[in-house]
Amino acid sequence: MIKQTLGVIAPPLAVCRYGCASCCALPIAGFWIGGLILLAFHFSLDGEMNRLIEMGSLVGGLALVALSIAWAELTIARTEHDDCDEEGGSRGICAPIPSANEPDPIEEVRKAREV
């Protein structure tokens, strides 16, 4: 319930918090902020603008906000059902956890520079 509510109120924050797909957060934020700016422009008009500009800013703003909400909800739903073990998962490349007997790569670089 919190995920869906946050996805409607602030889609970029929801994707960063619950989506595990931070590569989608920036475009979602762009669509969301652009929609909010268009809506603010529409509601700040005092009747002096052309009717086409007035309705275009309303429809465009609502469309961008709706698109960002839908994108955020789909991203969250995809990462909930995605498994990191599968190839091509949306959580990125899953690096294997190193074992305790593996040498430290930074130490190996230091040793190579000393020689």
Kinemage of the C-alpha trace (Angstrom):
@kinemage 1
@onewidth
@group {chain A} dominant
@subgroup {mainchain}
@vectorlist {calphas} color= white
{ca met a 1} P 0.000 0.000 0.000
{ca ile a 2} L 2.832 2.408 0.809
{ca lys a 3} L 4.549 1.605 -2.491
{ca gln a 4} L 1.481 2.480 -4.552
{ca thr a 5} L 0.760 5.638 -2.567
{ca leu a 6} L 4.331 6.846 -2.878
{ca gly a 7} L 4.248 5.931 -6.569
{ca val a 8} L 1.327 8.305 -7.078
{ca ile a 9} L 2.622 11.119 -4.861
{ca ala a 10} L 6.310 11.053 -5.853
{ca pro a 11} L 7.133 8.512 -8.594
{ca pro a 12} L 10.934 9.114 -8.722
{ca leu a 13} L 11.241 8.627 -4.974
{ca ala a 14} L 9.188 5.429 -5.150
{ca val a 15} L 11.435 4.004 -7.861
{ca cys a 16} L 14.580 4.843 -5.899
{ca arg a 17} L 13.187 3.404 -2.674
{ca tyr a 18} L 11.295 0.322 -3.814
{ca gly a 19} L 12.227 -0.207 -7.446
{ca cys a 20} L 15.937 -1.031 -7.211
{ca ala a 21} L 16.185 0.433 -10.685
{ca ser a 22} L 17.781 3.808 -10.183
{ca cys a 23} L 18.499 4.053 -13.918
{ca cys a 24} L 14.758 4.721 -14.383
{ca ala a 25} L 14.517 7.360 -11.663
{ca leu a 26} L 15.965 10.232 -13.725
{ca pro a 27} L 13.673 9.890 -16.766
{ca ile a 28} L 10.660 9.371 -14.499
{ca ala a 29} L 11.645 12.499 -12.573
{ca gly a 30} L 11.935 14.428 -15.839
{ca phe a 31} L 8.456 13.426 -16.977
{ca trp a 32} L 6.985 14.073 -13.520
{ca ile a 33} L 8.572 17.507 -13.043
{ca gly a 34} L 7.714 18.490 -16.613
{ca gly a 35} L 4.089 17.555 -15.995
{ca leu a 36} L 3.996 19.494 -12.746
{ca ile a 37} L 5.459 22.549 -14.460
{ca leu a 38} L 2.855 22.367 -17.225
{ca leu a 39} L 0.074 22.030 -14.653
{ca ala a 40} L 1.452 24.972 -12.668
{ca phe a 41} L 1.586 26.990 -15.889
{ca his a 42} L -2.022 26.097 -16.659
{ca phe a 43} L -3.304 27.083 -13.226
{ca ser a 44} L -1.274 30.311 -13.181
{ca leu a 45} L -2.929 31.595 -16.351
{ca asp a 46} L -5.403 34.382 -15.802
{ca gly a 47} L -7.413 34.085 -19.017
{ca glu a 48} L -5.096 36.079 -21.260
{ca met a 49} L -3.702 33.093 -23.152
{ca asn a 50} L -4.965 31.379 -26.243
{ca arg a 51} L -7.442 28.574 -25.534
{ca leu a 52} L -5.180 26.063 -27.313
{ca ile a 53} L -2.217 26.906 -25.064
{ca glu a 54} L -4.428 26.738 -21.990
{ca met a 55} L -5.876 23.305 -22.826
{ca gly a 56} L -2.572 22.032 -24.183
{ca ser a 57} L -0.797 22.764 -20.929
{ca leu a 58} L -3.551 21.019 -18.962
{ca val a 59} L -3.681 17.919 -21.168
{ca gly a 60} L 0.105 17.769 -21.550
{ca gly a 61} L 0.682 18.152 -17.815
{ca leu a 62} L -1.842 15.466 -16.916
{ca ala a 63} L -0.412 13.143 -19.583
{ca leu a 64} L 3.173 13.544 -18.356
{ca val a 65} L 2.212 13.028 -14.715
{ca ala a 66} L 0.128 9.964 -15.609
{ca leu a 67} L 2.978 8.572 -17.710
{ca ser a 68} L 5.476 8.995 -14.877
{ca ile a 69} L 3.105 7.327 -12.386
{ca ala a 70} L 2.472 4.394 -14.719
{ca trp a 71} L 6.198 4.011 -15.450
{ca ala a 72} L 7.039 4.039 -11.743
{ca glu a 73} L 4.352 1.474 -10.905
{ca leu a 74} L 5.511 -0.813 -13.717
{ca thr a 75} L 9.137 -0.501 -12.624
{ca ile a 76} L 8.258 -1.355 -9.026
{ca ala a 77} L 6.107 -4.292 -10.110
{ca arg a 78} L 8.862 -5.582 -12.429
{ca thr a 79} L 11.551 -5.474 -9.764
{ca glu a 80} L 9.273 -7.191 -7.235
{ca his a 81} L 8.879 -10.168 -9.564
{ca asp a 82} L 12.431 -10.102 -10.936
{ca asp a 83} L 14.987 -12.557 -9.677
{ca cys a 84} L 18.623 -11.560 -9.537
{ca asp a 85} L 19.702 -15.076 -10.499
{ca glu a 86} L 18.027 -14.840 -13.889
{ca glu a 87} L 20.058 -13.541 -16.772
{ca gly a 88} L 19.089 -10.046 -17.854
{ca gly a 89} L 17.320 -9.086 -14.647
{ca ser a 90} L 16.394 -5.467 -14.101
{ca arg a 91} L 18.411 -5.273 -10.918
{ca gly a 92} L 21.598 -5.218 -12.913
{ca ile a 93} L 24.508 -7.596 -13.066
{ca cys a 94} L 24.716 -9.726 -9.969
{ca ala a 95} L 28.308 -10.038 -8.899
{ca pro a 96} L 29.264 -13.191 -7.029
{ca ile a 97} L 30.104 -12.760 -3.378
{ca pro a 98} L 33.853 -13.320 -2.909
{ca ser a 99} L 34.955 -16.124 -0.661
{ca ala a 100} L 37.114 -15.529 2.406
{ca asn a 101} L 40.233 -17.128 0.890
{ca glu a 102} L 40.252 -14.874 -2.213
{ca pro a 103} L 43.029 -12.273 -2.297
{ca asp a 104} L 42.143 -8.607 -2.023
{ca pro a 105} L 42.380 -7.025 -5.508
{ca ile a 106} L 43.601 -3.700 -4.095
{ca glu a 107} L 46.478 -5.447 -2.352
{ca glu a 108} L 47.372 -7.207 -5.592
{ca val a 109} L 47.556 -3.851 -7.384
{ca arg a 110} L 49.806 -2.419 -4.651
{ca lys a 111} L 52.122 -5.429 -4.900
{ca ala a 112} L 52.281 -5.086 -8.689
{ca arg a 113} L 53.210 -1.393 -8.421
{ca glu a 114} L 55.974 -2.093 -5.916
{ca val a 115} L 57.711 -4.527 -8.243
